Amino acid sequence: MFVKNSSCGVYITSVGGDPGKSKEFHHSHAQEPGVFMEEIIKELKRRGVEFEIEDARMQ
């Protein structure tokens, strides 16, 4: 089973195995928003709010 991370990533998130405490946790990155950002974007669109959103960039 793979689960999507609940991160604030807009264009990238991590996808991993079973959630919870485990001795090993393997994950990879996916080019899609995290669950939290999916919900924020969906709600802003539902309310008709115009917005621009992007991930923070690290230098």
N, C-alpha and C positions, 0 to 999 in steps of 0.2 A: 504494500500500500504506500502511495506517495501522497504527501500533503503539501499544499502551497503555504508558504510563510505568510504570516499576518503583518508583514512589514509595511513601512511607509514608502517603499519603492514605487516610483511611478512607471518606470520603463524596465525595471529589472527587479527580480525577487529571487529568493532561494526556494528550491523544491527539495524536499527530503523524505526520509522514510517515516516510520511510525513515530508519532509525537510522544512526549513523556520522557521520563528518565530512562536512559539506556547506557550501556557501557560504550557503545560506538554509535555515532550519528553521522550518516553520510548524506551529503546534499550536493546539489548542482545549482547553477544559476539559469533562470529562464527569462527570456525577453518579454515580460508581461508584468503588469502591476501586481503588487501584493494585495491580499484580501482587504486590508483596511482602505487602501487607496481606491480599489474597485468600488467599495461602498460609498466613499466620499464623492467620487466622480459620478456615480449613478444618482445620488441624492441631489447634487448640484444641477445635473441635467434635468431631473424630475421637477425641480423648482424653477427651471428656466434661467438659472444664473449663468451669465457669461463669464468664463474664466480661462486662464492659461495656467498650465501647471507643468513643472519639470523637476527632475531630481536635482538635488544639490550636487555640486561638483567639488571634488577634493583636488587641491593643487599639490 
